[in-house]
Every structure is written in structure tokens, then in C-alpha cells.
Amino acid sequence: MTDRPAQRTPNRQLAALIAEAGFSNAGLARRVDQLGLEHGLDLRYDKTSVTRWLRGQQPRGTTPALIAEVFTRRLGRRLTAQDLGLDACAPVYAGLEFAATPEEAVDIVSGLWRKDSGSHAELRKIAFTPAGLVVPSRDWLIGKADDKVAREQVARVPAQGRAAPAKPPGRPALAVPPRARGHAERAPGNRVTGGDINALRSVGELFRTLDDRYGGGHARQALVRYLEHECEPMLRGSYDEQTGRKLFAAAADLTRLAGWTSYDIAAHGLAQRYFVQALRLAQAAGDRAYGSYVLVTMSRQAVYLGHGREAVQLARVAQQGAGTGGPPVVQALLHASEARAHGVLGEVRACTAALVRAERALEAARPGDEVPYWARFFDEAQLADELGHCHRDLQQFRASAQHAERSLQLRAPSYARSRLFCRVVLATARLGLGELDQACALAAEAAGQAAEMRSARAIEYVRDFERRLEPYRDAAPVRGYREKVAALG
């Protein structure tokens, strides 16, 4: 990669940090290249490249952010490109930062919304990086609550005499072009009301329903545009402390949902960034319980992608952050998430222990308990679904079939995608029990439902089953199944 012409001033900030970290020039270059690979980048830096940076040249594109992340991991504290005397990173690769302030969090997440709602297809091709889970979850767990999120009323100033807004502290990791920012912002002085918050909540329920029924790809772009054009102006409006906390909570929920729908269409790097930013917004809201739910969501994604060890860690951080005083339903959700992670690792004892904790917690729930809206989906049907998945992963097929059948009996039709997943789990269990006819019939039904959804996960569940069919490819039920799937187009 080529670098810009050298500046006249040597980069003493970078030199000091290299010394503190104990890196050689070659060692730093090697670590930057390795981190680039995690992001799908083929970098070819060497010790000469680092010498040029020390003399004042600025690395291009995403490299400043990668260098900053190398030092963050090495030194155990968050460092930005500016801390290293480098230019800020290119916006498309930002989003894994856990912002230092609520203002910076708004800059980062609004930049993601804006880039995602445009024609920037490269944003949806960013690679998922397991290493990118460590710093945000740690910072959430040990970070202190934000002292203030309120934004004061701003006096109106004629447009021609208006001064440029002050740069917020920390790194505005996603630079916003002035023209685009002006389009998104409310007029100075507009206050956020309770009605605004209620509208955000209602929109969240609407998009959740669409996601459950039709898949994440159905209305994902509409959600992102709503965040850009409606939620961002509120975050940049004015509000008192109480309203501000509620606003950040609603923004966290919608951002998590944007990540969830991105995850469902296999835009995993983008989803990861949305989850990290939802976690930061939840901290600004002062809602530790919801932050734990975001971490559970991140754990789910890690399980799906086969990163079981990271998934276990995320689930345990969620439990630690939420504490033991929450509603039993929330505790059940947290323990079930850990069980899924142990299951994908094949850890029978740990998986079983976590499932027992989840079952006991749900048994302790009472009809009058106050349960957060985001945890109300976790009921007997959902727990049976978790059990079915875990026993499938542990190859305990009879137990898996029993729990999957129970989940399908209890689950409401509105949870169409979850029912599809569970039907495939049941098909897999039947296959494991040697019941080929039933397995193929169940899977054919699921394949028909997947064809009507916009969900990469639904398709992948069906394909996973088909890979398991390979040893039986010449059997009549398998041929019949393939004919039915082929007819779906």
C-alpha cells in the first residue's frame, strides 16, 4: 500500500507508544498485517513502513485504526488513531470502538446508519472479527456509568451566522460530511418528547414483528433509514436527563435490531458493529440489564459462526454485568445462552449445568413478575427450543427431538422463523435416530418456508441438514426431498 508524502514533524507520540509496548518496528508491522487479515485485508507492511510512519508519513485508509487496535490490545487501554499521532480511520471500517462519551457514541453509530442506508455495499462485506468482541465487552463490564447525557436547549442562530459545532471529545470515528449531517439534524433547540420515545418503541415492535415473520432482509433497509432520518435527529436534539436516558435506551434497542437483521442476512461484520454500538448506547441509557441482552445477542452470533469459546465468555460477562437480582426470566435467558455456547463446543457437563440453571430460573418465574419487554419472548417454548438445539449439538438426538416437538407445540405461529429453525432441528434429530422418512418430510416443509423468507440463516439451517443427508443420498426419501426442494426454485 502506498502512503502519503512525509510530514515534516516526526511522530513522537507513536515512538513513545512503540517503546511502551516493547515492539520492534518489524513486530509492529507484522501485528498490523495480522489484524488486517481478521478484517479481510491483505496488507504488506514491514519495518520500513513503520520507519516512515515515525518520520511523519500518514498511512492511508483503514491502517490508522488497525494500528490503534494493535496498541489497545497490547497495552490494555483504549487508544485512538489520534492518540498515535495519526489521522482517523476510514469510516467504513469503524464501529468496533466502545466510545468514551455519549456524544462520541452518537457520532459513531449515526455514521454507521448513514453509510448503511446508502449505496455502500462494501459496508455489508466487512468481516466478523472474534478479537473485536474482547474490548467492548470488557469496557462495558468495568466501565462506569455516564454522569450526564442531557443536552441543553440551544439558542437559535441565523444560518448564515451559525458557527460550526464544536468537535466532541474523543475520536469521531465516523466522519460525517457537513452536507449529510445538516440534512439529518433537527433544527437547534428542538426538544425530544415522551411522544418521540413512544414512537421509537412502537417502531421497534413493528420491525421485530416483520423480522420474526419474514426474515431480517425484508425491512432491514427501512429500519436503517428510520434510524438515520428519525432517531439521529432526536439524539442530536435537546432533552433533559430522564428523557435522554429513555432516548438512548430506545436507540440501543433499534440499533441492536439493526444488527440482528444484518446478522440474519449474513452481513456479520456489520452486525457485529451494530451490536457493539447498541451496547454503548445501553450504557448511556444506564440500563445494565439491556446491555446484558445485547451481549447475549453477540453470543448468539458467535455460536452461529462457530466461535464457541468467545460465545461462552460473552454469556458469562452478560451474567456478571446483570447480577443475580433480575427477573427469573432474564436469568433463564442468560443461562440458556451460555448453554448454547457450551453445546457448540461439545462440552456436555458445562452445557447440561447451564441448562439446569436456565430451567430452574424459568420455573421460579411467576405470572405477576415484572419482565422487560425484550425478555418476554423467553417462555417455555423458547426454553424447549434451546434444549432442542443443545441436545442436537451434543448428538443426544432423542432428547433433542422431544424438546423440539414440545417447542413447536407451544410456539405461536407469529414466530415463523424460530419455528422453521426448530423444525430443522427436529428433522436433524429424526435423521440421527434413523427415521429418514420423517426427517426428510420435516426438512422439506422447512425448505418451503425458507424460500418465502429473506433470511440467510433460514437457508443455512436447511443446507446444514442437507449436508447431513449426504451419506443417504441414494435413498428414496432423500431423492424425494431433493425433488421437492428443486421444485421450489
N, C-alpha and C positions, 0 to 999 in steps of 0.2 A: 504494500500500500504506500502511496506517496504522501508526503507531508508538506505542509505549507512552508513558505520561506521562513528562515530563522528570525526570531525576535532578537533585539539587542541585549535584553536583560536575561542573564542566566536564571534558571528556575531553582531558587534556593529552597522553596517550600518542598518541592519534590525531592531534592537532595537530602533534606533533613529527614523526611519520612523514609526514604530508602535506607538511611543509616539506622533509624529507629527500628525498622523492620528486620534489619540484618540481611537485606537482599544484595546480591551482586547484580550488575546490570543484566547479565545473561539470565540470571534466575528470575528477575522481574519480567523480562521479555517472554520467557518460557511460560510463566504463570498467566500472563495476558493471553497468549496463544491458546492455552488450555481452557481458560474461561470462555474465550471466543467460540471454541468448539461446542461448549454447552449451549450456546446461543445460535448454533448452526452457522458460524462464521469461520472461514478458512483464513486465518491471519498468519503472517510470516515475519514477525518481529524478531530482532536479535539484539545483542548487546550494543551494536552501533545505533540502532533505533533509540535505545534508552539514552545513549550519549547525546543524541540530537535533542531529545526532549529536555535533558538537563541544560543544554546550551540555549534553550528558549523556544525551540520549534514546537508547534502545536500539532499533536496527532489528530487525524481527521475522523469524522463520522462518530461511530459509537465507542471508539477506543478510549476516550477520557473516562467514560462511565465504567468501562471494564477495568481500567487501571485503578479507579477509586474503589471498586468492589474487591479487587485483589488486596488492597491495603486494609479495607474494612474487615475482611476475613482474617488477615494476619494479625492485626492489632486489636481486634475485638471492640472497636468503636466505629460508629458510622462516619464515614468520610465522603465528601462530595468531590467532584472534579475541581471545583474552585479551591477546596482545601489543598489540592495538589498543585495549584497554580495553573490549571488547565481550563480550557473552555468547557462549557456544559455539553452534555452528551446530546446526540441527535434524538429528537422527540420519539421516534418510532420505537426505540429500544428502552425508553424509560418506563417506569411504572412499578418496578420491584422495590423502590425506596419506601421506607417507612418514615413519613415526613416528620420533621422536627416540630412543626407547628400546624394548627388547623388551617391557617392561611396557605401554607405550602401544600398541605393535603388537597385543598380545593384546586390549586394550580395544577397539580399532578393529575388528579382524576378528571378534571374538566378537559385537560389536554387529551387524555385517552378517549373520552366521549367524542370530542371533536374529530380526532383522527379516525375513529372507528365509524362515525356516521358519514364520512366522506367516501371517496373512491380509492382509499389507500389499502388495497388488498394485501400489501406486504405486512400490515399490522396483524392480520389474521394468520400469517405464516410463521410468526415468531415461535421459536422452540420453547417448550416447557423445560425448566431447569430445576432439578431437585435441590441443588445447592441454594437456589433463591428462596427456599422456604425457611431457612435457618434464621437469618437476621430478623425478618419481620415478626415471626412468632416469638422470638426472644425479646425483641423490643416491646412487643405488646404485653408480654408477661411481666417484665420487670419495670416497664416504663410507668412514670407517674401520670396521674390524670391531668388533663389540660385545665389550667386555672381559670381561663376565660375563653369563651367562644363568641360572646356577644359582639355585634358590630353596631357602632353608634350611628345615629342619623347623620347623614352627610348634607351639608348646606348645598343648595343648588347653585351652580355656577354656569353662566352662559357658555355654550360650547366653544365659541371662539377664544374665550379667555381661560379655559379649563386647563389646569396643569396636569401633566402626566401623572398617573398613580404611582405612589411610592413602591419601590421594589420590596416585597416581603422578605423577612429574614430567612436565611437558608437558601437552598438552591431551587429555583423554579424549574424543575426538571423537564417540564414540557413547555417549551416556549410557545406562546400564543401570538400569532400575528396580530398587530393592532387592529386591522380591519375586521378580522374574525371575532376578536374579543369585544369590540364595540357592538357588533351585531348581537352577541349573546347577553350582554349585561343589561340589567334593568337600569332605568334612569336613577341617578343618585338620589337617595332619600326614600325610595320605595320600601315599605316595611312588609315583612313576612307576617302573615296572619295565621290564626288557627285553621281557617278555611284552606289555606295553602297546604298546610301539613296534612289535613284530612284528604285533600285531593291526591297528594303523593301516595298516601296509604291506599286509597281506592285504586289508583293506577297499578300499584304493586299487586293487589288482589286480582285485577283483571289479567295482567300479564302472567301471573302464576297459573291461573286457570287455563289460559291458552297454551302455556308450556306443558302442563300436565296432560292436556288432551291431544295436542297436535305436534308437540316437539319444539325444541328450542329454536329451530330455524324458521318457525312460522312467523313470529312477530318480533324477532330479536332486533332487527334494524329499527323498527318503530320505537322500541323501548329505548335504544341508544339515542335516537333523535329527541325523544321526550326528555331524557336526561340533559342533553345539550341545550335544548331550547326552553325548557321549563325549570328544571332543577338547578342548573348552574346559575341563572339569574337570581334565584332565591338565595343561594349560598353567597352570592356577591351583593345581596341586598342589605337591609338593616334589620336587626332583631335583638330582643333582649336575651338575657342568659337562658331563661326557661324555654323560650321559643327556639333559640339556637340549638339547644341540646336535642329537642324534638326534631328539628330540621336535619341535623346531622344523622340522627337515628334513621329517619326516613330515607335520606340519601344513601346511607350504608346499606339499607335493605334493597333498594333499587339497584345499587352497584353490584351487590352480591348476586342479584338475579341476572344482571347483565353478564356476569361471569359464569353463572350456571348455564345460561342459554348458549354462551360461547363454548363452554365445555361440551354441551350436548351436540354441537355441530363439529366437534373435534378441533376447534381453534384453541388448543390447550395453553399455548404461551400467553395468548391474550386473556384467557380465562384466569390464569394464574395472577396476572397483573391486576385484574378487576378484584379478585379475592383479597390481595394484599391491600389494595386501596379501601375496600369495604371494611377491612379490619381496622385501618387507621381512622376511618370515619366513625366507626363504632366507638373507638376510644374517645374521640372528640365528643360523642354523644354521652359519654360516661356510662355506657351500657356494657358491662363486663359479660353478662350472660349472652348477649347477642354476639359479642366478639368470639365467645367460645363456639357459637354456632357457625360462624364464618370459618373458624379453624377446623371444625368437623367437615364442612364442605370441602376445604382444601385437602383434608384427609381422604375424603371420598374420591376426589380426583386422583390423588396419589395411588390409591388402591387400584383404580381402574387402569392406570398406566403401569402398574406392576412395581411401584416403589413402596413396598410394604413397610420397610423399616422407617422411612420418613413418615408414612401414614400413622404408624404407631406413635411416633414422637408427637405429631400434631394432635392426635386424640388425647394424649396424656397432658400436653400443655393446655388443651381446652379444659380438661377436668381440673387441673391445678388452678387455672385462672378463674373458673366459675365457682370453685369451692364446693362444699357439701351441703350448703344451706338452701339450695334452689329447689324448685318443684320436682317431685319424683319423676315426672315425665321427662324433664330436661336431663336428669341424671341417667335415666334409661337410654336416652338418645346418645349421650356421651359414651356410655359403656358399650353400647352396640357398635358405635363407630370404631372403638378400639378392637372389638371382636372381629370386625370385618378385616381389619389390617392384619391381625394375627392369622386369620384364616387364609389370606392370600399368601402368607409366608409358610403355611403348613404347620403352624405352632399349635398343636392340638390342646395342650394343657392350658396355655395362656388364652387361647380363643374360648375354650369352654368356661374358664373362670370369668372372663369378661361377659359372656352371655348370661351366666348365672346372676351376675350383678345387675345386668340390664333387666332380667326377668323379675328379680326381687324389687327393683326400683319401681317398675311399672305396676307390680302387684300392690305397692304401697300407695299408689295414686288413688284419690277419692274424687267423686263427681264434683264436689264443690271447690276443688283446688283451683287456684288462680294460675293459669298456664299461659305463657307468652304466645301470641298469635302464631309465631313462626315455628313453635314446637307442637301445635295441636294436631299436626298430621301424624305424630308418632303415637300410634294406638296399637291394639292387639294385632291388627292386620299388618302394620309396619314391622312390629317385632317378629311376627311369624315370617315375614319376608326376609328379615335379617338372618334369622335362624336357617331358613332355606338356603340362602347364599353361602353362609359359613359352612354348613354341613356339605354342600356341594364342593366347596373348595377343599375340604378335608377328605373328600371322597367317601363320605358317610351317606350313601345315596338313599337308603330307606328313610332315615331321619329327614333328609333334605326334601324328599317327596311329601312326607307327612306335613311338614311345615309350609311348603309351597302351596299345597292344596288348601290348607287352612287359610292362608293369606288370600288366595283367590276367592274363597267363600266369603270372607269378611270385607274385602276391599271394595269400595264404591266404584262404580263404572267411570266416574269422572277422572279417576287416576289411571287413565288409559295406558300411558307409557309404563308406569310401575307394574300394572297388570301384565303387560307384554313381557317385561323383564322376568317377572315371576313365572310366567308360562314357559319361557325358555329354560329357566332353572328347573322347573318340573320336568320338562322334556329331557333335559340332561340327566336328571336323576333316574327317570324311567329307562333311559338308554343304559345308564350304569347298572341298572338292575336286570338288564337283558330284555326289557319289554320294548322291542323295536317298533312294533306297530303303533303303540300308544305314543311313543316318543316322537315318531315322525308326524303323527296326526296333530299333536300339540304344537310342534315346531312349524308345521305348515300354516296353522292358524295364526301363529305369531308373525310369520313372514308376511302374511296378508295384511296384518295390522301395521307392520313396519313400513310396507310400501305406501301406506296412506299418511305416514308421518314425515316430518322433516327433522329427523333425529339420527345423527351418525351413530350414536350409542345403540339405538334400536337395531340398526343394520349390523353393527358389530356383534351384538348378542346372537343374532341369527347366524352370522358367519362363524362364530365360535362353535356353535352347535354343529354346523356343517363340517367343520374340521374334525370334530369328534366322530362324525359319521364315516370318515374315510375308511376305517377297517371293514365297514359293512357295505361298501359302495356297490357291490354286485347283488345285494339282497333286494327282493321285490319291493318291500316297503320304502327303501331308500330311493329306488328308481321312481316310484310313485311320488315320493316327496319332491324329487328334483323336477319332475314334470309339472307339478303344481306351482313350484316356485318360478320355473321358466315361463309359465303362462302369465305370471304377474308382470312380466316385462322388466 
